[in-house]
């Protein structure tokens, strides 16, 4: 089965937690979350849980990669982006 990391997420800072939505790896395959490019120091709580919580986001774009390792049958990956917006960012001027 191919890895599916779920839909991208858009959040407003401060973000205490986001829940990932990866697909299940069919045994004996193993699914693992890892960090791609990211600001700050996000923490993946349970790297092998497709529905893991991730916390400690910084403002910006964090990429999380869901990898399913199916041994000799191959490995697939999918990336989800969590975009955290700054609520203090200036808004557009109104004429």
C-alpha positions as CSV (number, residue, x, y, z in Angstrom):
1,X,0.0,0.0,0.0
2,X,1.3,3.5,-0.8
3,X,1.9,6.0,1.9
4,X,-0.8,8.7,2.3
5,X,0.1,11.5,4.8
6,X,-3.4,13.1,4.7
7,X,-4.5,16.6,3.8
8,X,-2.3,19.7,4.4
9,X,-3.3,21.7,7.5
10,X,-3.5,25.5,8.1
11,X,-3.4,26.7,11.7
12,X,-3.2,30.0,13.5
13,X,-0.4,30.5,16.1
14,X,-0.1,29.8,18.9
15,X,-0.6,26.1,18.0
16,X,-0.3,23.6,20.9
17,X,-0.9,20.5,18.9
18,X,-1.9,19.1,15.5
19,X,-3.0,15.5,14.8
20,X,-1.6,13.8,11.7
21,X,-3.8,11.7,9.5
22,X,-1.6,9.1,7.8
23,X,-3.0,5.8,6.5
24,X,-2.4,2.6,8.3
25,X,0.5,0.4,7.3
26,X,-0.6,-3.2,6.6
27,X,1.4,-5.6,8.7
28,X,4.3,-6.5,8.5
29,X,4.9,-3.1,6.8
30,X,5.9,-0.3,9.2
31,X,4.9,3.3,9.0
32,X,7.1,6.1,10.4
33,X,6.7,9.9,10.6
34,X,9.8,12.1,10.1
35,X,10.4,15.8,9.8
36,X,11.1,17.4,6.4
37,X,11.9,21.1,6.3
38,X,10.7,23.0,9.3
39,X,11.1,26.1,11.4
40,X,11.6,25.7,15.2
41,X,11.7,22.3,16.8
42,X,8.5,20.4,16.3
43,X,8.1,17.1,18.2
44,X,6.5,14.0,16.8
45,X,4.9,12.3,19.8
46,X,4.5,8.7,18.4
47,X,6.5,8.4,15.2
48,X,5.0,5.0,14.3
49,X,1.4,6.1,14.9
50,X,-0.4,7.3,11.7
51,X,-2.6,9.5,13.8
52,X,0.2,10.9,16.0
53,X,0.1,14.3,17.7
54,X,2.8,16.8,16.7
55,X,3.5,19.8,19.0
56,X,5.9,22.7,19.4
57,X,5.2,24.3,16.0
58,X,6.8,27.6,15.0
59,X,5.3,30.1,12.6
60,X,5.9,29.0,9.0
61,X,5.7,25.8,7.0
62,X,6.5,22.4,8.6
63,X,6.7,19.4,6.4
64,X,6.1,15.9,7.9
65,X,6.9,12.8,5.9
66,X,4.9,9.6,6.3
67,X,6.9,6.6,5.1
68,X,5.6,3.0,4.7
69,X,8.4,0.5,4.6
70,X,7.1,-2.7,3.1
71,X,10.4,-4.7,3.1
72,X,11.3,-6.2,-0.2
73,X,8.1,-4.9,-1.7
74,X,9.4,-1.4,-1.5
75,X,9.1,1.9,0.4
76,X,6.7,4.8,-0.3
77,X,6.5,8.3,1.2
78,X,4.0,11.1,1.2
79,X,4.5,14.6,2.6
80,X,1.9,16.8,4.5
81,X,2.5,20.5,5.1
82,X,1.4,22.2,8.3
83,X,1.3,26.0,7.7
84,X,1.2,28.1,10.9
85,X,0.2,31.7,10.4
86,X,1.1,34.6,12.6
87,X,-2.1,36.3,14.1
88,X,-0.1,39.5,14.5
89,X,0.8,39.8,10.8
90,X,-0.5,43.1,9.4
91,X,-3.8,42.9,7.5
92,X,-4.4,44.5,4.1
93,X,-5.2,48.2,4.3
94,X,-8.8,49.2,3.6
95,X,-9.3,52.3,1.5
